[in-house]
Amino acid sequence: MKAIQINCYVEPLSRKYADGLEQVELYVCSEFATSVTKPEEGQRIPITLLTPQGRYQGGLRDYQGRGWPYLCPDLISESSGRKVSLARILKDNGISPKDTISVRVSDQTWELWPN
């Protein structure tokens, strides 16, 4: 599959982690929803998230089967094997809740390269 650029919205969930960060999910903007693999309702498709800081294993779900794919809030760092929140990854890349960001997608690999 050829790599594509999509826009995603950082959706705040009104819940905080122990470190004080607000839990978030990363929703594919509606105009790009047909450009990514859509999980079946109740299914989680594994994806790899790449950032300048590392590689993370995460999952893509579909919001209530309505065709709104989103990246789940908790991922696993490939380097340490530890859980890391999407909120922490985004914050470390200068991205905040309610931001709309560009993501490069190629098959099941999502690349986040902030400006």
Backbone hydrogen bonds, N-H to C=O, Kabsch-Sander energy under -0.5 kcal/mol:
donor,donor_aa,acceptor,acceptor_aa,energy
4,I,105,V,-2.6
6,I,103,V,-2.9
8,C,101,I,-2.7
9,Y,27,Y,-3.0
10,V,99,D,-2.9
11,E,9,Y,-1.0
11,E,25,E,-2.7
13,L,23,Q,-2.6
17,Y,21,L,-3.0
20,G,17,Y,-2.1
23,Q,15,R,-3.8
25,E,11,E,-1.8
26,L,71,L,-1.6
27,Y,9,Y,-2.6
27,Y,25,E,-0.7
28,V,69,P,-2.7
29,C,7,N,-2.5
32,F,29,C,-2.6
33,A,29,C,-0.6
33,A,30,S,-1.0
35,S,32,F,-2.1
36,V,33,A,-0.8
43,Q,40,E,-2.5
45,I,60,L,-2.6
47,I,58,G,-2.1
48,T,108,Q,-2.7
49,L,56,Y,-3.1
50,L,48,T,-0.6
50,L,110,W,-3.2
51,T,54,G,-2.5
54,G,51,T,-0.9
56,Y,49,L,-2.2
57,Q,76,I,-3.0
58,G,47,I,-2.7
58,G,56,Y,-0.5
60,L,45,I,-2.8
61,R,70,Y,-2.6
63,Y,68,W,-2.1
64,Q,62,D,-0.6
65,G,62,D,-1.1
66,R,63,Y,-2.6
70,Y,61,R,-2.6
71,L,26,L,-2.6
72,C,59,G,-2.8
75,L,84,V,-2.9
76,I,57,Q,-2.3
77,S,82,R,-3.0
78,E,55,R,-2.7
79,S,55,R,-0.5
81,G,77,S,-2.3
84,V,75,L,-2.8
86,L,73,P,-3.5
89,I,85,S,-2.1
90,L,86,L,-2.8
91,K,87,A,-2.5
92,D,88,R,-2.6
93,N,89,I,-0.6
93,N,90,L,-1.2
94,G,91,K,-2.1
95,I,90,L,-2.7
98,K,10,V,-3.2
99,D,96,S,-1.8
101,I,8,C,-2.9
103,V,6,I,-2.9
104,R,111,E,-2.2
105,V,4,I,-3.2
105,V,103,V,-0.6
106,S,109,T,-2.6
109,T,106,S,-2.1
110,W,48,T,-3.3
110,W,108,Q,-0.5
111,E,104,R,-3.4
112,L,50,L,-3.3
112,L,110,W,-0.5
113,W,111,E,-0.6
